[in-house]
Amino acid sequence: MKRLEFLGDAIARLREFPEDAKKEAGVQLHKVQQGIEPSDWKPMPTIGPGVREIRIREECGAFRVLYVTNIGDAVCAPRIPEEDASDAQKGFRPRCGEAETDLGG
């Protein structure tokens, strides 16, 4: 099983999710660690190579978690995006580069 690495403020942002969304994010990230695709995801090639988005829909709203699996032996969650996708795209690229350095890539 791959280890899970949260970089920057990703873990703090995930902890801000409502309880149901937080639990579902954990379930989906655990699937990714085991090499199983999340239940609802899409590739995000405009943000970076190998970047995927887990989409979580709960009664309280929709939530997203970006992750990368093609860096070493880890699942890297460098950013929990804002509601605005353009913000996610602006902030993800440099953090993804940091993740590659941090994880030995």
PADOKOL-319233 format. One record per atom (N, C-alpha, C): residue number from 1; atom name; x negated, z negated, y. Coordinates in nm, 4 decimals. Each point is the difference from the previous one (the first is absolute). Example, Ala and Ser with C-alpha at 12.3 -4.5 7.8 and 13.67 -1.06 7.14 Angstrom:
2
(r 1, 'N', (-1.3190, -0.7800, -0.5690))
(r 1, 'CA', (0.0890, 0.0000, 0.1190))
(r 1, 'C', (-0.0900, 0.0000, 0.1200))
(r 2, 'N', (0.0350, 0.0720, 0.1050))
(r 2, 'CA', (-0.0820, -0.0060, 0.1190))
(r 2, 'C', (0.0770, -0.0730, 0.1090))
# end
This chain:
105
(r 1, 'N', (-0.0847, 0.0000, -0.1176))
(r 1, 'CA', (0.0847, 0.0000, 0.1176))
(r 1, 'C', (-0.0896, 0.0000, 0.1244))
(r 2, 'N', (0.0356, 0.0832, 0.0967))
(r 2, 'CA', (-0.0757, 0.0047, 0.1258))
(r 2, 'C', (0.0277, -0.1239, 0.0832))
(r 3, 'N', (-0.1000, -0.0432, 0.0738))
(r 3, 'CA', (0.0229, -0.1120, 0.0913))
(r 3, 'C', (0.0696, 0.0526, 0.1252))
(r 4, 'N', (0.0665, -0.0892, 0.0706))
(r 4, 'CA', (0.0738, 0.0351, 0.1209))
(r 4, 'C', (-0.0743, -0.0573, 0.1195))
(r 5, 'N', (-0.0327, 0.0854, 0.0959))
(r 5, 'CA', (-0.0725, -0.0398, 0.1205))
(r 5, 'C', (0.0878, 0.0241, 0.1221))
(r 6, 'N', (0.0260, -0.1043, 0.0763))
(r 6, 'CA', (0.0685, 0.0131, 0.1286))
(r 6, 'C', (-0.1059, -0.0064, 0.1078))
(r 7, 'N', (0.0003, 0.0947, 0.0907))
(r 7, 'CA', (-0.0985, 0.0036, 0.1074))
(r 7, 'C', (0.0677, -0.0203, 0.1351))
(r 8, 'N', (-0.0789, -0.0463, 0.0952))
(r 8, 'CA', (0.0532, -0.0208, 0.1350))
(r 8, 'C', (0.1138, -0.0999, -0.0028))
(r 9, 'N', (0.1088, 0.0334, 0.0685))
(r 9, 'CA', (0.1138, -0.0901, 0.0076))
(r 9, 'C', (0.1092, 0.0337, -0.1006))
(r 10, 'N', (-0.0318, 0.0803, -0.1012))
(r 10, 'CA', (0.1020, 0.0465, -0.0949))
(r 10, 'C', (0.0710, -0.1147, -0.0705))
(r 11, 'N', (-0.0716, -0.1010, -0.0468))
(r 11, 'CA', (0.0648, -0.1096, -0.0722))
(r 11, 'C', (0.0891, -0.0814, 0.0945))
(r 12, 'N', (-0.0444, -0.0201, 0.1224))
(r 12, 'CA', (0.0819, -0.0736, 0.0967))
(r 12, 'C', (0.1281, 0.0772, 0.0305))
(r 13, 'N', (-0.0102, 0.1316, 0.0115))
(r 13, 'CA', (0.1182, 0.0818, 0.0297))
(r 13, 'C', (0.0959, 0.0009, -0.1177))
(r 14, 'N', (-0.0550, 0.0039, -0.1227))
(r 14, 'CA', (0.0843, -0.0038, -0.1187))
(r 14, 'C', (0.0742, -0.1333, -0.0094))
(r 15, 'N', (-0.0659, -0.1064, 0.0375))
(r 15, 'CA', (0.0625, -0.1334, -0.0027))
(r 15, 'C', (0.1141, -0.0125, 0.1001))
(r 16, 'N', (0.0051, 0.0895, 0.0974))
(r 16, 'CA', (0.1091, 0.0001, 0.0982))
(r 16, 'C', (0.1261, 0.0680, -0.0527))
(r 17, 'N', (-0.0111, 0.0724, -0.1123))
(r 17, 'CA', (0.1178, 0.0643, -0.0590))
(r 17, 'C', (0.1008, -0.1074, -0.0390))
(r 18, 'N', (0.1302, 0.0335, 0.0011))
(r 18, 'CA', (0.0998, -0.0909, -0.0559))
(r 18, 'C', (-0.0311, -0.0256, -0.1487))
(r 19, 'N', (0.0457, -0.1096, -0.0522))
(r 19, 'CA', (-0.0365, -0.0426, -0.1355))
(r 19, 'C', (0.0253, 0.1073, -0.1063))
(r 20, 'N', (0.1181, 0.0635, 0.0006))
(r 20, 'CA', (0.0294, 0.1026, -0.1016))
(r 20, 'C', (-0.0964, 0.1173, 0.0086))
(r 21, 'N', (-0.0284, 0.0456, 0.1207))
(r 21, 'CA', (-0.0908, 0.1129, 0.0191))
(r 21, 'C', (-0.1427, -0.0385, -0.0403))
(r 22, 'N', (-0.0394, -0.1226, 0.0301))
(r 22, 'CA', (-0.1332, -0.0485, -0.0366))
(r 22, 'C', (-0.0163, -0.0024, -0.1519))
(r 23, 'N', (0.1018, -0.0500, -0.0701))
(r 23, 'CA', (-0.0048, -0.0033, -0.1468))
(r 23, 'C', (-0.0073, 0.1407, -0.0577))
(r 24, 'N', (0.0796, 0.0906, 0.0544))
(r 24, 'CA', (0.0001, 0.1380, -0.0496))
(r 24, 'C', (-0.1336, 0.0678, 0.0267))
(r 25, 'N', (-0.0594, -0.0256, 0.1150))
(r 25, 'CA', (-0.1329, 0.0555, 0.0289))
(r 25, 'C', (-0.1004, -0.0494, -0.1032))
(r 26, 'N', (0.0069, -0.1275, -0.0348))
(r 26, 'CA', (-0.0896, -0.0554, -0.1013))
(r 26, 'C', (0.0188, 0.0660, -0.1355))
(r 27, 'N', (0.1242, 0.0209, -0.0397))
(r 27, 'CA', (0.0294, 0.0664, -0.1276))
(r 27, 'C', (-0.0575, 0.1414, -0.0003))
(r 28, 'N', (0.0220, 0.0721, 0.1097))
(r 28, 'CA', (-0.0460, 0.1390, 0.0062))
(r 28, 'C', (-0.1525, 0.0092, 0.0048))
(r 29, 'N', (-0.0652, -0.0890, 0.0746))
(r 29, 'CA', (-0.1464, 0.0001, 0.0042))
(r 29, 'C', (-0.0582, -0.0379, -0.1363))
(r 30, 'N', (0.0675, -0.0876, -0.0720))
(r 30, 'CA', (-0.0459, -0.0364, -0.1349))
(r 30, 'C', (0.0072, 0.1209, -0.0931))
(r 31, 'N', (0.1054, 0.0795, 0.0124))
(r 31, 'CA', (0.0095, 0.1239, -0.0785))
(r 31, 'C', (-0.1201, 0.0901, 0.0280))
(r 32, 'N', (-0.0315, 0.0152, 0.1284))
(r 32, 'CA', (-0.1119, 0.0862, 0.0388))
(r 32, 'C', (-0.1301, -0.0527, -0.0608))
(r 33, 'N', (-0.0195, -0.1312, 0.0025))
(r 33, 'CA', (-0.1202, -0.0590, -0.0590))
(r 33, 'C', (-0.0116, 0.0351, -0.1485))
(r 34, 'N', (0.1125, 0.0132, -0.0671))
(r 34, 'CA', (0.0018, 0.0293, -0.1430))
(r 34, 'C', (-0.0053, 0.1496, -0.0295))
(r 35, 'N', (-0.0059, 0.0815, 0.1050))
(r 35, 'CA', (-0.0050, 0.1446, -0.0193))
(r 35, 'C', (0.1366, 0.0644, -0.0149))
(r 36, 'N', (0.1055, -0.0724, 0.0352))
(r 36, 'CA', (0.1371, 0.0491, -0.0075))
(r 36, 'C', (0.0456, 0.0369, 0.1405))
(r 37, 'N', (0.0725, 0.1111, 0.0114))
(r 37, 'CA', (0.0495, 0.0398, 0.1325))
(r 37, 'C', (0.1076, -0.0975, 0.0481))
(r 38, 'N', (0.0021, -0.0280, 0.1300))
(r 38, 'CA', (0.1069, -0.0840, 0.0552))
(r 38, 'C', (0.1350, 0.0694, -0.0156))
(r 39, 'N', (0.1066, -0.0758, 0.0107))
(r 39, 'CA', (0.1349, 0.0550, -0.0176))
(r 39, 'C', (0.0361, 0.1033, 0.1056))
(r 40, 'N', (-0.0408, -0.0215, 0.1241))
(r 40, 'CA', (0.0324, 0.0911, 0.1095))
(r 40, 'C', (-0.1240, 0.0154, 0.0874))
(r 41, 'N', (-0.0610, 0.1156, -0.0057))
(r 41, 'CA', (-0.1226, 0.0227, 0.0758))
(r 41, 'C', (-0.0083, 0.1458, 0.0415))
(r 42, 'N', (-0.0910, 0.0261, 0.0943))
(r 42, 'CA', (-0.0284, 0.1386, 0.0363))
(r 42, 'C', (-0.1453, 0.0098, 0.0442))
(r 43, 'N', (-0.0616, 0.1146, -0.0224))
(r 43, 'CA', (-0.1373, 0.0199, 0.0472))
(r 43, 'C', (-0.0009, 0.0132, 0.1521))
(r 44, 'N', (-0.1110, -0.0406, 0.0597))
(r 44, 'CA', (-0.0142, 0.0062, 0.1456))
(r 44, 'C', (-0.1284, 0.0766, 0.0355))
(r 45, 'N', (-0.0095, 0.1279, -0.0360))
(r 45, 'CA', (-0.1241, 0.0747, 0.0216))
(r 45, 'C', (-0.0365, 0.0166, 0.1470))
(r 46, 'N', (0.0967, -0.0086, 0.0899))
(r 46, 'CA', (-0.0326, 0.0134, 0.1424))
(r 46, 'C', (-0.0738, -0.1232, 0.0515))
(r 47, 'N', (0.0101, -0.1117, -0.0707))
(r 47, 'CA', (-0.0704, -0.1213, 0.0395))
(r 47, 'C', (-0.1401, -0.0017, -0.0604))
(r 48, 'N', (-0.0107, 0.0449, -0.1249))
(r 48, 'CA', (-0.1309, 0.0036, -0.0638))
(r 48, 'C', (0.0116, 0.0364, -0.1468))
(r 49, 'N', (-0.1092, 0.0460, -0.0604))
(r 49, 'CA', (0.0033, 0.0380, -0.1413))
(r 49, 'C', (0.0241, -0.1220, -0.0890))
(r 50, 'N', (0.0930, 0.0142, -0.0930))
(r 50, 'CA', (0.0291, -0.1075, -0.0936))
(r 50, 'C', (0.0901, -0.1094, 0.0538))
(r 51, 'N', (0.0457, 0.0129, 0.1252))
(r 51, 'CA', (0.0860, -0.1023, 0.0593))
(r 51, 'C', (0.1432, 0.0207, -0.0495))
(r 52, 'N', (0.0621, -0.1094, -0.0418))
(r 52, 'CA', (0.1391, 0.0027, -0.0435))
(r 52, 'C', (0.0771, -0.1089, 0.0723))
(r 53, 'N', (0.1295, 0.0209, 0.0094))
(r 53, 'CA', (0.0873, -0.0959, 0.0656))
(r 53, 'C', (0.1025, -0.0502, -0.1013))
(r 54, 'N', (0.0085, -0.1305, -0.0168))
(r 54, 'CA', (0.1078, -0.0608, -0.0783))
(r 54, 'C', (0.1149, -0.0227, 0.0960))
(r 55, 'N', (0.1182, 0.0462, -0.0403))
(r 55, 'CA', (0.1190, -0.0172, 0.0838))
(r 55, 'C', (0.0888, -0.1059, -0.0636))
(r 56, 'N', (0.0343, -0.1002, 0.0783))
(r 56, 'CA', (0.0817, -0.1111, -0.0478))
(r 56, 'C', (0.1262, -0.0045, 0.0845))
(r 57, 'N', (0.1139, 0.0037, -0.0672))
(r 57, 'CA', (0.1280, -0.0058, 0.0704))
(r 57, 'C', (0.0759, -0.1226, -0.0488))
(r 58, 'N', (0.0318, -0.0867, 0.0916))
(r 58, 'CA', (0.0762, -0.1208, -0.0292))
(r 58, 'C', (0.1183, -0.0042, 0.0957))
(r 59, 'N', (0.0931, -0.0905, -0.0238))
(r 59, 'CA', (0.1160, -0.0131, 0.0890))
(r 59, 'C', (-0.0425, -0.0270, 0.1437))
(r 60, 'N', (-0.1113, -0.0706, 0.0164))
(r 60, 'CA', (-0.0459, -0.0376, 0.1344))
(r 60, 'C', (-0.0771, 0.1114, 0.0703))
(r 61, 'N', (-0.0280, 0.1114, -0.0693))
(r 61, 'CA', (-0.0701, 0.1110, 0.0637))
(r 61, 'C', (-0.0939, 0.0729, -0.0932))
(r 62, 'N', (-0.0797, 0.0883, 0.0567))
(r 62, 'CA', (-0.0971, 0.0794, -0.0753))
(r 62, 'C', (-0.1407, -0.0435, 0.0394))
(r 63, 'N', (-0.0894, -0.0032, -0.0985))
(r 63, 'CA', (-0.1367, -0.0463, 0.0208))
(r 63, 'C', (-0.0953, 0.0947, -0.0711))
(r 64, 'N', (-0.1242, 0.0075, 0.0512))
(r 64, 'CA', (-0.0988, 0.0914, -0.0566))
(r 64, 'C', (-0.1330, -0.0718, -0.0201))
(r 65, 'N', (-0.0687, 0.0403, -0.1055))
(r 65, 'CA', (-0.1343, -0.0493, -0.0265))
(r 65, 'C', (-0.0864, 0.1214, -0.0332))
(r 66, 'N', (-0.1062, 0.0203, 0.0756))
(r 66, 'CA', (-0.0930, 0.1088, -0.0289))
(r 66, 'C', (-0.1101, -0.0528, -0.0913))
(r 67, 'N', (-0.0446, 0.0857, -0.0924))
(r 67, 'CA', (-0.1091, -0.0402, -0.0877))
(r 67, 'C', (-0.0816, 0.1212, -0.0409))
(r 68, 'N', (-0.1197, -0.0281, -0.0487))
(r 68, 'CA', (-0.0927, 0.1027, -0.0484))
(r 68, 'C', (-0.0517, -0.0472, -0.1349))
(r 69, 'N', (-0.0062, 0.0898, -0.0984))
(r 69, 'CA', (-0.0524, -0.0385, -0.1317))
(r 69, 'C', (-0.1289, 0.0730, -0.0363))
(r 70, 'N', (-0.0435, 0.0921, 0.0834))
(r 70, 'CA', (-0.1162, 0.0816, -0.0364))
(r 70, 'C', (-0.1311, -0.0532, 0.0576))
(r 71, 'N', (-0.0059, -0.1298, 0.0286))
(r 71, 'CA', (-0.1224, -0.0621, 0.0514))
(r 71, 'C', (-0.0460, -0.1033, -0.1018))
(r 72, 'N', (-0.1002, 0.0319, -0.0777))
(r 72, 'CA', (-0.0538, -0.0959, -0.0969))
(r 72, 'C', (0.1024, -0.0460, -0.1014))
(r 73, 'N', (-0.0098, -0.1259, -0.0385))
(r 73, 'CA', (0.0889, -0.0545, -0.1022))
(r 73, 'C', (0.1053, -0.0912, 0.0611))
(r 74, 'N', (0.0426, 0.0300, 0.1226))
(r 74, 'CA', (0.0961, -0.0850, 0.0691))
(r 74, 'C', (0.1174, 0.0810, 0.0518))
(r 75, 'N', (0.1116, -0.0684, 0.0171))
(r 75, 'CA', (0.1131, 0.0509, 0.0761))
(r 75, 'C', (-0.0192, -0.0570, 0.1391))
(r 76, 'N', (-0.0124, 0.0858, 0.0976))
(r 76, 'CA', (-0.0290, -0.0430, 0.1356))
(r 76, 'C', (0.1259, 0.0111, 0.0847))
(r 77, 'N', (0.0431, -0.1116, 0.0570))
(r 77, 'CA', (0.1143, -0.0009, 0.0918))
(r 77, 'C', (-0.0526, -0.0334, 0.1388))
(r 78, 'N', (-0.0530, 0.1014, 0.0702))
(r 78, 'CA', (-0.0635, -0.0273, 0.1280))
(r 78, 'C', (0.0963, -0.0193, 0.1160))
(r 79, 'N', (0.1246, 0.0376, -0.0170))
(r 79, 'CA', (0.0901, -0.0097, 0.1156))
(r 79, 'C', (0.1448, -0.0065, -0.0456))
(r 80, 'N', (0.0752, -0.0870, 0.0613))
(r 80, 'CA', (0.1447, -0.0020, -0.0126))
(r 80, 'C', (0.0500, 0.0631, 0.1291))
(r 81, 'N', (0.0590, 0.1199, -0.0086))
(r 81, 'CA', (0.0318, 0.0744, 0.1219))
(r 81, 'C', (0.1122, -0.0616, 0.0821))
(r 82, 'N', (-0.0047, 0.0310, 0.1286))
(r 82, 'CA', (0.1079, -0.0343, 0.0916))
(r 82, 'C', (0.1198, 0.0872, -0.0347))
(r 83, 'N', (0.1113, -0.0261, 0.0624))
(r 83, 'CA', (0.1193, 0.0820, -0.0196))
(r 83, 'C', (-0.0268, 0.1462, 0.0361))
(r 84, 'N', (-0.0788, 0.0239, 0.1033))
(r 84, 'CA', (-0.0275, 0.1343, 0.0497))
(r 84, 'C', (-0.1118, 0.0640, -0.0815))
(r 85, 'N', (0.0301, 0.1083, -0.0704))
(r 85, 'CA', (-0.0981, 0.0660, -0.0861))
(r 85, 'C', (-0.1215, 0.0479, 0.0789))
(r 86, 'N', (0.0185, 0.0381, 0.1253))
(r 86, 'CA', (-0.1144, 0.0465, 0.0780))
(r 86, 'C', (-0.1007, -0.1126, 0.0199))
(r 87, 'N', (0.0472, -0.1247, 0.0135))
(r 87, 'CA', (-0.0907, -0.1145, 0.0101))
(r 87, 'C', (-0.0783, -0.0172, -0.1288))
(r 88, 'N', (0.0661, 0.0168, -0.1127))
(r 88, 'CA', (-0.0672, -0.0143, -0.1293))
(r 88, 'C', (-0.1107, 0.1042, -0.0127))
(r 89, 'N', (0.0278, 0.1211, 0.0407))
(r 89, 'CA', (-0.1001, 0.1052, -0.0114))
(r 89, 'C', (-0.1184, -0.0269, 0.0916))
(r 90, 'N', (0.0241, -0.0487, 0.1198))
(r 90, 'CA', (-0.1089, -0.0280, 0.0930))
(r 90, 'C', (-0.0908, -0.1099, -0.0536))
(r 91, 'N', (0.0583, -0.1054, -0.0553))
(r 91, 'CA', (-0.0770, -0.1166, -0.0400))
(r 91, 'C', (-0.0591, 0.0068, -0.1383))
(r 92, 'N', (0.0482, 0.0864, -0.0857))
(r 92, 'CA', (-0.0420, -0.0029, -0.1397))
(r 92, 'C', (-0.1375, 0.0623, -0.0221))
(r 93, 'N', (-0.0281, 0.1098, 0.0631))
(r 93, 'CA', (-0.1239, 0.0720, -0.0294))
(r 93, 'C', (-0.1259, -0.0848, 0.0150))
(r 94, 'N', (-0.0221, -0.0686, 0.1112))
(r 94, 'CA', (-0.1222, -0.0784, 0.0096))
(r 94, 'C', (-0.0036, -0.1146, -0.1001))
(r 95, 'N', (0.1123, -0.0612, -0.0260))
(r 95, 'CA', (0.0037, -0.1095, -0.0969))
(r 95, 'C', (-0.0289, 0.0514, -0.1400))
(r 96, 'N', (0.0463, 0.1187, -0.0300))
(r 96, 'CA', (-0.0274, 0.0582, -0.1309))
(r 96, 'C', (-0.1504, 0.0199, -0.0157))
(r 97, 'N', (-0.0664, 0.0439, 0.1064))
(r 97, 'CA', (-0.1455, 0.0144, -0.0025))
(r 97, 'C', (-0.0684, -0.1333, -0.0213))
(r 98, 'N', (0.0519, -0.1058, 0.0640))
(r 98, 'CA', (-0.0540, -0.1339, -0.0213))
(r 98, 'C', (0.0180, -0.0405, -0.1444))
(r 99, 'N', (0.1163, 0.0357, -0.0568))
(r 99, 'CA', (0.0279, -0.0372, -0.1388))
(r 99, 'C', (-0.1014, 0.0650, -0.0928))
(r 100, 'N', (-0.0322, 0.1243, 0.0253))
(r 100, 'CA', (-0.0965, 0.0700, -0.0842))
(r 100, 'C', (-0.1352, -0.0703, 0.0039))
(r 101, 'N', (-0.0405, -0.0432, 0.1177))
(r 101, 'CA', (-0.1265, -0.0723, 0.0135))
(r 101, 'C', (0.0081, -0.1361, -0.0677))
(r 102, 'N', (0.1094, -0.0731, 0.0236))
(r 102, 'CA', (0.0165, -0.1330, -0.0566))
(r 102, 'C', (0.0042, 0.0002, -0.1519))
(r 103, 'N', (0.0544, 0.1071, -0.0575))
(r 103, 'CA', (0.0174, 0.0047, -0.1457))
(r 103, 'C', (-0.1102, 0.0793, -0.0686))
(r 104, 'N', (-0.1046, 0.0304, 0.0710))
(r 104, 'CA', (-0.1150, 0.0660, -0.0608))
(r 104, 'C', (0.0158, 0.1494, -0.0170))
(r 105, 'N', (0.0940, 0.0615, 0.0734))
(r 105, 'CA', (0.0228, 0.1439, -0.0145))
(r 105, 'C', (-0.0887, 0.0813, 0.0888))
# end
